[in-house]
Amino acid sequence: MSEPVIADTKPVVMELEPGTYYWCRCGRSQGQPFCDGSHQGTDFTPLAFEITETQKVALCLCKHTGNEPFCDGSHAGLK
């Protein structure tokens, strides 16, 4: 599988309303952290995730988290 593009070396913190979201796994989306279809032609697919109540989240932008789509601090070890 291809390596994702590192969109940023820190997470994006935002408040999300209840609903289904599609997190960009490839790092190419211009609408980070969400998918805009830029993965077409790659090995990547977006990750659908559900938010059931309004909450503040830290979404990964380095695309190396072990807890998709949430930041787990993996960006700290990237060069």
N, C-alpha and C positions, 0 to 999 in steps of 0.2 A: 504494500500500500504506500502511496505517496506521503510525503511529509506535509503537514498543513503550513500555511503562511501564518507567521506570528503577526496578528493584527495590532497588538500592543503588548507591553510587558507589565501591565497592571490590569486588574479587573475593572469592569464598569459596574458601578453601584447604582441601582435604580429601584423605584417602587413599581411593582407590577400589579395590575388588577387581575381578578380571576379570569381564566381563559387558557387557550392552548397557544403555545408559542413554538417557533421553529428556530432553534439555535444553530448558527453557522458553525460547522465543523472544519471547513476548508480554510477559513481565514481570508477568503477573497471577496466576501460580500462588502459592498459599499455602505450597507445599512447595519453595520456591526452593533450589537452582537447577533442580530437576527439574519436569517437566510434571505437572499434576494435572487437566488437561482444561479449565482456565479460559479457554483460547483459543477455545472453541466460540462461534461467531457472529462471529469476527474473521477477518482475512485471514491469520492466523498458523497455523503448524503446528509441532510440536516437532521438534527435530533428534535423530535416533537416532545415537549414537556408541558405538563398541566400545572397551573397555579389555581388552588382552590379558594384562597382568601387573599385579600390585598396584603402584600408583604414587601419588605425591602430585601433585595437579593444582590449578591455580588456574582456577576456572570463572567466566566473566563474569556479572555481575549487572546491569550497566548496559545490556546488550542492544545495544551499539553496536560490539562487537568486530569486527574484520576477520578473525578467526581462530576462528570459532565451533567449539566452545563455550568455547574457552579465552580467558582475559584477554590482551589485547595492549596494555593501558594506555590505551585509548580514554577511559576514565572520567576521566582527568586533564584532558581538554579539555571536559568537560560543565559546564554551569552549573546 
